[in-house]
Amino acid sequence: MNKLRQFMTSSQVSRDEWVVVFLDKNDFRLSAMKKRLAEQSIQTHVEKGKAIYVLQSDLESAKAIVAEWVN
């Protein structure tokens, strides 16, 4: 929980427009997920070794893609 709290408070991305859709320490998996999201024209912001952010308006589509890929 402490790691998650620290991550949420140290984010460089504005919380107004961007939301976390995928958490992972592995940059390879972050890159692969970013590519999958980009294939669906979803704009992303990646913090290396941490997470992928998407615009709030794309959140539902992004969650479906992440869920499909993770399962």
PyMOL Python script that loads the backbone (N, CA, C, O; Angstrom):
from pymol import cmd

cmd.read_pdbstr("""\
ATOM      1  N   MET A   1       0.820  -1.190   0.000  1.00  0.00           N
ATOM      2  CA  MET A   1       0.000   0.000   0.000  1.00  0.00           C
ATOM      3  C   MET A   1       0.867   1.257   0.000  1.00  0.00           C
ATOM      4  O   MET A   1       0.535   2.250  -0.648  1.00  0.00           O
ATOM      5  N   ASN A   2       1.971   1.205   0.727  1.00  0.00           N
ATOM      6  CA  ASN A   2       2.845   2.383   0.775  1.00  0.00           C
ATOM      7  C   ASN A   2       3.388   2.720  -0.609  1.00  0.00           C
ATOM      8  O   ASN A   2       3.477   3.891  -0.978  1.00  0.00           O
ATOM      9  N   LYS A   3       3.750   1.691  -1.372  1.00  0.00           N
ATOM     10  CA  LYS A   3       4.259   1.918  -2.728  1.00  0.00           C
ATOM     11  C   LYS A   3       3.189   2.592  -3.588  1.00  0.00           C
ATOM     12  O   LYS A   3       3.487   3.520  -4.340  1.00  0.00           O
ATOM     13  N   LEU A   4       1.954   2.130  -3.478  1.00  0.00           N
ATOM     14  CA  LEU A   4       0.869   2.712  -4.252  1.00  0.00           C
ATOM     15  C   LEU A   4       0.607   4.157  -3.833  1.00  0.00           C
ATOM     16  O   LEU A   4       0.403   5.023  -4.683  1.00  0.00           O
ATOM     17  N   ARG A   5       0.611   4.419  -2.530  1.00  0.00           N
ATOM     18  CA  ARG A   5       0.421   5.791  -2.041  1.00  0.00           C
ATOM     19  C   ARG A   5       1.514   6.712  -2.562  1.00  0.00           C
ATOM     20  O   ARG A   5       1.243   7.823  -3.019  1.00  0.00           O
ATOM     21  N   GLN A   6       2.746   6.240  -2.487  1.00  0.00           N
ATOM     22  CA  GLN A   6       3.874   7.034  -2.954  1.00  0.00           C
ATOM     23  C   GLN A   6       3.750   7.302  -4.457  1.00  0.00           C
ATOM     24  O   GLN A   6       4.002   8.415  -4.920  1.00  0.00           O
ATOM     25  N   PHE A   7       3.366   6.290  -5.200  1.00  0.00           N
ATOM     26  CA  PHE A   7       3.195   6.445  -6.636  1.00  0.00           C
ATOM     27  C   PHE A   7       2.123   7.482  -6.945  1.00  0.00           C
ATOM     28  O   PHE A   7       2.316   8.338  -7.808  1.00  0.00           O
ATOM     29  N   MET A   8       1.018   7.409  -6.258  1.00  0.00           N
ATOM     30  CA  MET A   8      -0.099   8.317  -6.533  1.00  0.00           C
ATOM     31  C   MET A   8       0.222   9.762  -6.150  1.00  0.00           C
ATOM     32  O   MET A   8      -0.296  10.687  -6.776  1.00  0.00           O
ATOM     33  N   THR A   9       1.046   9.972  -5.158  1.00  0.00           N
ATOM     34  CA  THR A   9       1.374  11.334  -4.751  1.00  0.00           C
ATOM     35  C   THR A   9       2.543  11.919  -5.533  1.00  0.00           C
ATOM     36  O   THR A   9       2.707  13.138  -5.561  1.00  0.00           O
ATOM     37  N   SER A  10       3.356  11.084  -6.167  1.00  0.00           N
ATOM     38  CA  SER A  10       4.541  11.598  -6.865  1.00  0.00           C
ATOM     39  C   SER A  10       4.339  11.715  -8.371  1.00  0.00           C
ATOM     40  O   SER A  10       5.299  11.984  -9.094  1.00  0.00           O
ATOM     41  N   SER A  11       3.150  11.527  -8.852  1.00  0.00           N
ATOM     42  CA  SER A  11       2.884  11.542 -10.285  1.00  0.00           C
ATOM     43  C   SER A  11       3.170  12.913 -10.899  1.00  0.00           C
ATOM     44  O   SER A  11       2.900  13.952 -10.297  1.00  0.00           O
ATOM     45  N   GLN A  12       3.722  12.885 -12.114  1.00  0.00           N
ATOM     46  CA  GLN A  12       4.026  14.114 -12.827  1.00  0.00           C
ATOM     47  C   GLN A  12       2.884  14.518 -13.762  1.00  0.00           C
ATOM     48  O   GLN A  12       2.941  15.583 -14.378  1.00  0.00           O
ATOM     49  N   VAL A  13       1.867  13.697 -13.874  1.00  0.00           N
ATOM     50  CA  VAL A  13       0.771  13.927 -14.806  1.00  0.00           C
ATOM     51  C   VAL A  13      -0.388  14.580 -14.078  1.00  0.00           C
ATOM     52  O   VAL A  13      -0.719  14.202 -12.955  1.00  0.00           O
ATOM     53  N   SER A  14      -0.995  15.550 -14.714  1.00  0.00           N
ATOM     54  CA  SER A  14      -2.144  16.234 -14.134  1.00  0.00           C
ATOM     55  C   SER A  14      -3.289  15.254 -13.912  1.00  0.00           C
ATOM     56  O   SER A  14      -3.634  14.485 -14.809  1.00  0.00           O
ATOM     57  N   ARG A  15      -3.866  15.278 -12.744  1.00  0.00           N
ATOM     58  CA  ARG A  15      -4.956  14.364 -12.409  1.00  0.00           C
ATOM     59  C   ARG A  15      -6.280  14.785 -13.061  1.00  0.00           C
ATOM     60  O   ARG A  15      -7.232  14.005 -13.055  1.00  0.00           O
ATOM     61  N   ASP A  16      -6.361  15.987 -13.616  1.00  0.00           N
ATOM     62  CA  ASP A  16      -7.603  16.471 -14.198  1.00  0.00           C
ATOM     63  C   ASP A  16      -7.981  15.729 -15.474  1.00  0.00           C
ATOM     64  O   ASP A  16      -9.152  15.408 -15.675  1.00  0.00           O
ATOM     65  N   GLU A  17      -7.030  15.457 -16.319  1.00  0.00           N
ATOM     66  CA  GLU A  17      -7.315  14.886 -17.621  1.00  0.00           C
ATOM     67  C   GLU A  17      -6.848  13.450 -17.771  1.00  0.00           C
ATOM     68  O   GLU A  17      -7.450  12.685 -18.524  1.00  0.00           O
ATOM     69  N   TRP A  18      -5.804  13.071 -17.081  1.00  0.00           N
ATOM     70  CA  TRP A  18      -5.187  11.763 -17.258  1.00  0.00           C
ATOM     71  C   TRP A  18      -5.480  10.854 -16.063  1.00  0.00           C
ATOM     72  O   TRP A  18      -5.529  11.304 -14.919  1.00  0.00           O
ATOM     73  N   VAL A  19      -5.674   9.563 -16.357  1.00  0.00           N
ATOM     74  CA  VAL A  19      -5.897   8.578 -15.300  1.00  0.00           C
ATOM     75  C   VAL A  19      -5.038   7.353 -15.570  1.00  0.00           C
ATOM     76  O   VAL A  19      -4.753   7.022 -16.721  1.00  0.00           O
ATOM     77  N   VAL A  20      -4.631   6.688 -14.500  1.00  0.00           N
ATOM     78  CA  VAL A  20      -3.820   5.478 -14.627  1.00  0.00           C
ATOM     79  C   VAL A  20      -4.701   4.350 -15.125  1.00  0.00           C
ATOM     80  O   VAL A  20      -5.797   4.123 -14.612  1.00  0.00           O
ATOM     81  N   VAL A  21      -4.206   3.644 -16.135  1.00  0.00           N
ATOM     82  CA  VAL A  21      -4.962   2.506 -16.651  1.00  0.00           C
ATOM     83  C   VAL A  21      -4.169   1.208 -16.510  1.00  0.00           C
ATOM     84  O   VAL A  21      -4.752   0.125 -16.546  1.00  0.00           O
ATOM     85  N   PHE A  22      -2.837   1.303 -16.348  1.00  0.00           N
ATOM     86  CA  PHE A  22      -2.005   0.108 -16.291  1.00  0.00           C
ATOM     87  C   PHE A  22      -0.775   0.394 -15.449  1.00  0.00           C
ATOM     88  O   PHE A  22      -0.022   1.322 -15.742  1.00  0.00           O
ATOM     89  N   LEU A  23      -0.566  -0.396 -14.405  1.00  0.00           N
ATOM     90  CA  LEU A  23       0.611  -0.273 -13.541  1.00  0.00           C
ATOM     91  C   LEU A  23       1.552  -1.440 -13.789  1.00  0.00           C
ATOM     92  O   LEU A  23       1.118  -2.591 -13.835  1.00  0.00           O
ATOM     93  N   ASP A  24       2.830  -1.152 -13.949  1.00  0.00           N
ATOM     94  CA  ASP A  24       3.818  -2.214 -14.110  1.00  0.00           C
ATOM     95  C   ASP A  24       5.211  -1.621 -13.950  1.00  0.00           C
ATOM     96  O   ASP A  24       5.463  -0.495 -14.379  1.00  0.00           O
ATOM     97  N   LYS A  25       6.108  -2.368 -13.340  1.00  0.00           N
ATOM     98  CA  LYS A  25       7.493  -1.920 -13.197  1.00  0.00           C
ATOM     99  C   LYS A  25       8.314  -2.235 -14.443  1.00  0.00           C
ATOM    100  O   LYS A  25       9.352  -1.619 -14.684  1.00  0.00           O
ATOM    101  N   ASN A  26       7.845  -3.194 -15.230  1.00  0.00           N
ATOM    102  CA  ASN A  26       8.593  -3.680 -16.375  1.00  0.00           C
ATOM    103  C   ASN A  26       8.360  -2.785 -17.591  1.00  0.00           C
ATOM    104  O   ASN A  26       7.239  -2.684 -18.090  1.00  0.00           O
ATOM    105  N   ASP A  27       9.419  -2.140 -18.061  1.00  0.00           N
ATOM    106  CA  ASP A  27       9.305  -1.222 -19.206  1.00  0.00           C
ATOM    107  C   ASP A  27       8.907  -1.936 -20.490  1.00  0.00           C
ATOM    108  O   ASP A  27       8.255  -1.338 -21.346  1.00  0.00           O
ATOM    109  N   PHE A  28       9.285  -3.205 -20.643  1.00  0.00           N
ATOM    110  CA  PHE A  28       8.900  -3.959 -21.833  1.00  0.00           C
ATOM    111  C   PHE A  28       7.386  -4.136 -21.892  1.00  0.00           C
ATOM    112  O   PHE A  28       6.778  -3.939 -22.944  1.00  0.00           O
ATOM    113  N   ARG A  29       6.776  -4.504 -20.772  1.00  0.00           N
ATOM    114  CA  ARG A  29       5.318  -4.667 -20.738  1.00  0.00           C
ATOM    115  C   ARG A  29       4.608  -3.327 -20.911  1.00  0.00           C
ATOM    116  O   ARG A  29       3.565  -3.253 -21.560  1.00  0.00           O
ATOM    117  N   LEU A  30       5.178  -2.262 -20.325  1.00  0.00           N
ATOM    118  CA  LEU A  30       4.595  -0.930 -20.519  1.00  0.00           C
ATOM    119  C   LEU A  30       4.619  -0.550 -21.996  1.00  0.00           C
ATOM    120  O   LEU A  30       3.642  -0.015 -22.520  1.00  0.00           O
ATOM    121  N   SER A  31       5.723  -0.823 -22.656  1.00  0.00           N
ATOM    122  CA  SER A  31       5.861  -0.504 -24.070  1.00  0.00           C
ATOM    123  C   SER A  31       4.866  -1.315 -24.911  1.00  0.00           C
ATOM    124  O   SER A  31       4.244  -0.786 -25.833  1.00  0.00           O
ATOM    125  N   ALA A  32       4.726  -2.585 -24.587  1.00  0.00           N
ATOM    126  CA  ALA A  32       3.792  -3.442 -25.326  1.00  0.00           C
ATOM    127  C   ALA A  32       2.357  -2.957 -25.150  1.00  0.00           C
ATOM    128  O   ALA A  32       1.583  -2.945 -26.107  1.00  0.00           O
ATOM    129  N   MET A  33       2.001  -2.559 -23.934  1.00  0.00           N
ATOM    130  CA  MET A  33       0.646  -2.074 -23.691  1.00  0.00           C
ATOM    131  C   MET A  33       0.427  -0.734 -24.391  1.00  0.00           C
ATOM    132  O   MET A  33      -0.643  -0.487 -24.947  1.00  0.00           O
ATOM    133  N   LYS A  34       1.430   0.120 -24.363  1.00  0.00           N
ATOM    134  CA  LYS A  34       1.315   1.408 -25.059  1.00  0.00           C
ATOM    135  C   LYS A  34       1.054   1.175 -26.544  1.00  0.00           C
ATOM    136  O   LYS A  34       0.240   1.871 -27.152  1.00  0.00           O
ATOM    137  N   LYS A  35       1.743   0.201 -27.126  1.00  0.00           N
ATOM    138  CA  LYS A  35       1.557  -0.117 -28.541  1.00  0.00           C
ATOM    139  C   LYS A  35       0.132  -0.599 -28.800  1.00  0.00           C
ATOM    140  O   LYS A  35      -0.489  -0.183 -29.778  1.00  0.00           O
ATOM    141  N   ARG A  36      -0.389  -1.463 -27.947  1.00  0.00           N
ATOM    142  CA  ARG A  36      -1.764  -1.959 -28.108  1.00  0.00           C
ATOM    143  C   ARG A  36      -2.772  -0.815 -28.027  1.00  0.00           C
ATOM    144  O   ARG A  36      -3.718  -0.759 -28.813  1.00  0.00           O
ATOM    145  N   LEU A  37      -2.571   0.086 -27.083  1.00  0.00           N
ATOM    146  CA  LEU A  37      -3.476   1.222 -26.940  1.00  0.00           C
ATOM    147  C   LEU A  37      -3.376   2.156 -28.153  1.00  0.00           C
ATOM    148  O   LEU A  37      -4.386   2.674 -28.631  1.00  0.00           O
ATOM    149  N   ALA A  38      -2.162   2.362 -28.639  1.00  0.00           N
ATOM    150  CA  ALA A  38      -1.962   3.228 -29.803  1.00  0.00           C
ATOM    151  C   ALA A  38      -2.619   2.643 -31.049  1.00  0.00           C
ATOM    152  O   ALA A  38      -3.096   3.392 -31.901  1.00  0.00           O
ATOM    153  N   GLU A  39      -2.650   1.315 -31.166  1.00  0.00           N
ATOM    154  CA  GLU A  39      -3.312   0.670 -32.299  1.00  0.00           C
ATOM    155  C   GLU A  39      -4.800   1.020 -32.343  1.00  0.00           C
ATOM    156  O   GLU A  39      -5.415   1.001 -33.409  1.00  0.00           O
ATOM    157  N   GLN A  40      -5.369   1.336 -31.194  1.00  0.00           N
ATOM    158  CA  GLN A  40      -6.781   1.716 -31.109  1.00  0.00           C
ATOM    159  C   GLN A  40      -6.950   3.238 -31.039  1.00  0.00           C
ATOM    160  O   GLN A  40      -8.023   3.732 -30.693  1.00  0.00           O
ATOM    161  N   SER A  41      -5.899   3.964 -31.364  1.00  0.00           N
ATOM    162  CA  SER A  41      -5.883   5.433 -31.387  1.00  0.00           C
ATOM    163  C   SER A  41      -6.164   6.052 -30.023  1.00  0.00           C
ATOM    164  O   SER A  41      -6.812   7.093 -29.921  1.00  0.00           O
ATOM    165  N   ILE A  42      -5.667   5.394 -28.977  1.00  0.00           N
ATOM    166  CA  ILE A  42      -5.809   5.920 -27.620  1.00  0.00           C
ATOM    167  C   ILE A  42      -4.504   6.612 -27.254  1.00  0.00           C
ATOM    168  O   ILE A  42      -3.436   6.000 -27.278  1.00  0.00           O
ATOM    169  N   GLN A  43      -4.602   7.889 -26.917  1.00  0.00           N
ATOM    170  CA  GLN A  43      -3.429   8.675 -26.552  1.00  0.00           C
ATOM    171  C   GLN A  43      -2.963   8.256 -25.159  1.00  0.00           C
ATOM    172  O   GLN A  43      -3.777   8.097 -24.250  1.00  0.00           O
ATOM    173  N   THR A  44      -1.657   8.080 -24.997  1.00  0.00           N
ATOM    174  CA  THR A  44      -1.105   7.621 -23.720  1.00  0.00           C
ATOM    175  C   THR A  44       0.036   8.504 -23.259  1.00  0.00           C
ATOM    176  O   THR A  44       0.639   9.243 -24.037  1.00  0.00           O
ATOM    177  N   HIS A  45       0.311   8.404 -21.975  1.00  0.00           N
ATOM    178  CA  HIS A  45       1.503   8.999 -21.365  1.00  0.00           C
ATOM    179  C   HIS A  45       2.105   7.892 -20.512  1.00  0.00           C
ATOM    180  O   HIS A  45       1.409   7.292 -19.694  1.00  0.00           O
ATOM    181  N   VAL A  46       3.391   7.618 -20.693  1.00  0.00           N
ATOM    182  CA  VAL A  46       4.043   6.536 -19.967  1.00  0.00           C
ATOM    183  C   VAL A  46       5.087   7.108 -19.021  1.00  0.00           C
ATOM    184  O   VAL A  46       5.916   7.929 -19.415  1.00  0.00           O
ATOM    185  N   GLU A  47       5.037   6.669 -17.774  1.00  0.00           N
ATOM    186  CA  GLU A  47       6.108   6.931 -16.819  1.00  0.00           C
ATOM    187  C   GLU A  47       6.892   5.637 -16.716  1.00  0.00           C
ATOM    188  O   GLU A  47       6.399   4.639 -16.190  1.00  0.00           O
ATOM    189  N   LYS A  48       8.122   5.659 -17.225  1.00  0.00           N
ATOM    190  CA  LYS A  48       8.935   4.442 -17.258  1.00  0.00           C
ATOM    191  C   LYS A  48       9.035   3.809 -15.882  1.00  0.00           C
ATOM    192  O   LYS A  48       9.267   4.482 -14.877  1.00  0.00           O
ATOM    193  N   GLY A  49       8.853   2.492 -15.865  1.00  0.00           N
ATOM    194  CA  GLY A  49       8.954   1.736 -14.632  1.00  0.00           C
ATOM    195  C   GLY A  49       7.808   1.970 -13.669  1.00  0.00           C
ATOM    196  O   GLY A  49       7.886   1.574 -12.506  1.00  0.00           O
ATOM    197  N   LYS A  50       6.733   2.614 -14.140  1.00  0.00           N
ATOM    198  CA  LYS A  50       5.618   2.900 -13.241  1.00  0.00           C
ATOM    199  C   LYS A  50       4.264   2.579 -13.844  1.00  0.00           C
ATOM    200  O   LYS A  50       3.612   1.621 -13.427  1.00  0.00           O
ATOM    201  N   ALA A  51       3.824   3.379 -14.835  1.00  0.00           N
ATOM    202  CA  ALA A  51       2.435   3.249 -15.273  1.00  0.00           C
ATOM    203  C   ALA A  51       2.187   3.863 -16.641  1.00  0.00           C
ATOM    204  O   ALA A  51       3.011   4.597 -17.187  1.00  0.00           O
ATOM    205  N   ILE A  52       1.011   3.528 -17.172  1.00  0.00           N
ATOM    206  CA  ILE A  52       0.505   4.158 -18.387  1.00  0.00           C
ATOM    207  C   ILE A  52      -0.735   4.946 -18.001  1.00  0.00           C
ATOM    208  O   ILE A  52      -1.613   4.454 -17.292  1.00  0.00           O
ATOM    209  N   TYR A  53      -0.784   6.162 -18.478  1.00  0.00           N
ATOM    210  CA  TYR A  53      -1.935   7.042 -18.269  1.00  0.00           C
ATOM    211  C   TYR A  53      -2.663   7.209 -19.596  1.00  0.00           C
ATOM    212  O   TYR A  53      -2.041   7.211 -20.658  1.00  0.00           O
ATOM    213  N   VAL A  54      -3.976   7.347 -19.531  1.00  0.00           N
ATOM    214  CA  VAL A  54      -4.782   7.670 -20.703  1.00  0.00           C
ATOM    215  C   VAL A  54      -5.673   8.853 -20.356  1.00  0.00           C
ATOM    216  O   VAL A  54      -5.902   9.157 -19.185  1.00  0.00           O
ATOM    217  N   LEU A  55      -6.166   9.505 -21.385  1.00  0.00           N
ATOM    218  CA  LEU A  55      -7.111  10.590 -21.156  1.00  0.00           C
ATOM    219  C   LEU A  55      -8.397  10.009 -20.561  1.00  0.00           C
ATOM    220  O   LEU A  55      -8.810   8.902 -20.906  1.00  0.00           O
ATOM    221  N   GLN A  56      -9.000  10.751 -19.691  1.00  0.00           N
ATOM    222  CA  GLN A  56     -10.208  10.279 -19.022  1.00  0.00           C
ATOM    223  C   GLN A  56     -11.299   9.895 -20.022  1.00  0.00           C
ATOM    224  O   GLN A  56     -12.069   8.968 -19.771  1.00  0.00           O
ATOM    225  N   SER A  57     -11.368  10.590 -21.133  1.00  0.00           N
ATOM    226  CA  SER A  57     -12.384  10.286 -22.147  1.00  0.00           C
ATOM    227  C   SER A  57     -12.155   8.928 -22.818  1.00  0.00           C
ATOM    228  O   SER A  57     -13.089   8.351 -23.374  1.00  0.00           O
ATOM    229  N   ASP A  58     -10.922   8.412 -22.771  1.00  0.00           N
ATOM    230  CA  ASP A  58     -10.588   7.115 -23.379  1.00  0.00           C
ATOM    231  C   ASP A  58     -10.519   5.988 -22.361  1.00  0.00           C
ATOM    232  O   ASP A  58     -10.163   4.863 -22.712  1.00  0.00           O
ATOM    233  N   LEU A  59     -10.850   6.265 -21.121  1.00  0.00           N
ATOM    234  CA  LEU A  59     -10.642   5.295 -20.045  1.00  0.00           C
ATOM    235  C   LEU A  59     -11.380   3.980 -20.270  1.00  0.00           C
ATOM    236  O   LEU A  59     -10.776   2.917 -20.131  1.00  0.00           O
ATOM    237  N   GLU A  60     -12.652   4.015 -20.610  1.00  0.00           N
ATOM    238  CA  GLU A  60     -13.424   2.776 -20.761  1.00  0.00           C
ATOM    239  C   GLU A  60     -12.857   1.900 -21.880  1.00  0.00           C
ATOM    240  O   GLU A  60     -12.744   0.685 -21.715  1.00  0.00           O
ATOM    241  N   SER A  61     -12.504   2.497 -22.998  1.00  0.00           N
ATOM    242  CA  SER A  61     -11.907   1.735 -24.104  1.00  0.00           C
ATOM    243  C   SER A  61     -10.567   1.150 -23.689  1.00  0.00           C
ATOM    244  O   SER A  61     -10.258  -0.002 -23.996  1.00  0.00           O
ATOM    245  N   ALA A  62      -9.776   1.949 -22.990  1.00  0.00           N
ATOM    246  CA  ALA A  62      -8.456   1.492 -22.550  1.00  0.00           C
ATOM    247  C   ALA A  62      -8.580   0.350 -21.548  1.00  0.00           C
ATOM    248  O   ALA A  62      -7.811  -0.609 -21.610  1.00  0.00           O
ATOM    249  N   LYS A  63      -9.531   0.440 -20.632  1.00  0.00           N
ATOM    250  CA  LYS A  63      -9.732  -0.632 -19.651  1.00  0.00           C
ATOM    251  C   LYS A  63     -10.095  -1.939 -20.339  1.00  0.00           C
ATOM    252  O   LYS A  63      -9.641  -3.004 -19.920  1.00  0.00           O
ATOM    253  N   ALA A  64     -10.902  -1.874 -21.383  1.00  0.00           N
ATOM    254  CA  ALA A  64     -11.273  -3.093 -22.113  1.00  0.00           C
ATOM    255  C   ALA A  64     -10.049  -3.717 -22.782  1.00  0.00           C
ATOM    256  O   ALA A  64      -9.894  -4.938 -22.771  1.00  0.00           O
ATOM    257  N   ILE A  65      -9.187  -2.896 -23.360  1.00  0.00           N
ATOM    258  CA  ILE A  65      -7.973  -3.404 -24.012  1.00  0.00           C
ATOM    259  C   ILE A  65      -7.029  -4.003 -22.981  1.00  0.00           C
ATOM    260  O   ILE A  65      -6.471  -5.078 -23.198  1.00  0.00           O
ATOM    261  N   VAL A  66      -6.847  -3.313 -21.864  1.00  0.00           N
ATOM    262  CA  VAL A  66      -5.967  -3.839 -20.801  1.00  0.00           C
ATOM    263  C   VAL A  66      -6.512  -5.160 -20.270  1.00  0.00           C
ATOM    264  O   VAL A  66      -5.751  -6.111 -20.094  1.00  0.00           O
ATOM    265  N   ALA A  67      -7.811  -5.234 -20.013  1.00  0.00           N
ATOM    266  CA  ALA A  67      -8.417  -6.446 -19.484  1.00  0.00           C
ATOM    267  C   ALA A  67      -8.238  -7.618 -20.453  1.00  0.00           C
ATOM    268  O   ALA A  67      -7.960  -8.741 -20.033  1.00  0.00           O
ATOM    269  N   GLU A  68      -8.397  -7.351 -21.735  1.00  0.00           N
ATOM    270  CA  GLU A  68      -8.232  -8.401 -22.744  1.00  0.00           C
ATOM    271  C   GLU A  68      -6.787  -8.900 -22.763  1.00  0.00           C
ATOM    272  O   GLU A  68      -6.544 -10.102 -22.861  1.00  0.00           O
ATOM    273  N   TRP A  69      -5.842  -7.987 -22.670  1.00  0.00           N
ATOM    274  CA  TRP A  69      -4.433  -8.337 -22.765  1.00  0.00           C
ATOM    275  C   TRP A  69      -3.952  -9.054 -21.511  1.00  0.00           C
ATOM    276  O   TRP A  69      -3.163  -9.995 -21.597  1.00  0.00           O
ATOM    277  N   VAL A  70      -4.421  -8.617 -20.350  1.00  0.00           N
ATOM    278  CA  VAL A  70      -3.973  -9.192 -19.081  1.00  0.00           C
ATOM    279  C   VAL A  70      -4.538 -10.593 -18.890  1.00  0.00           C
ATOM    280  O   VAL A  70      -3.851 -11.478 -18.378  1.00  0.00           O
ATOM    281  N   ASN A  71      -5.774 -10.796 -19.295  1.00  0.00           N
ATOM    282  CA  ASN A  71      -6.401 -12.116 -19.123  1.00  0.00           C
ATOM    283  C   ASN A  71      -6.032 -12.976 -20.252  1.00  0.00           C
ATOM    284  O   ASN A  71      -6.450 -14.132 -20.310  1.00  0.00           O
TER     285      ASN A  71
END
""", "prot")
cmd.dss("prot")
cmd.show_as("cartoon", "prot")
cmd.util.cbc("prot")
cmd.orient("prot")
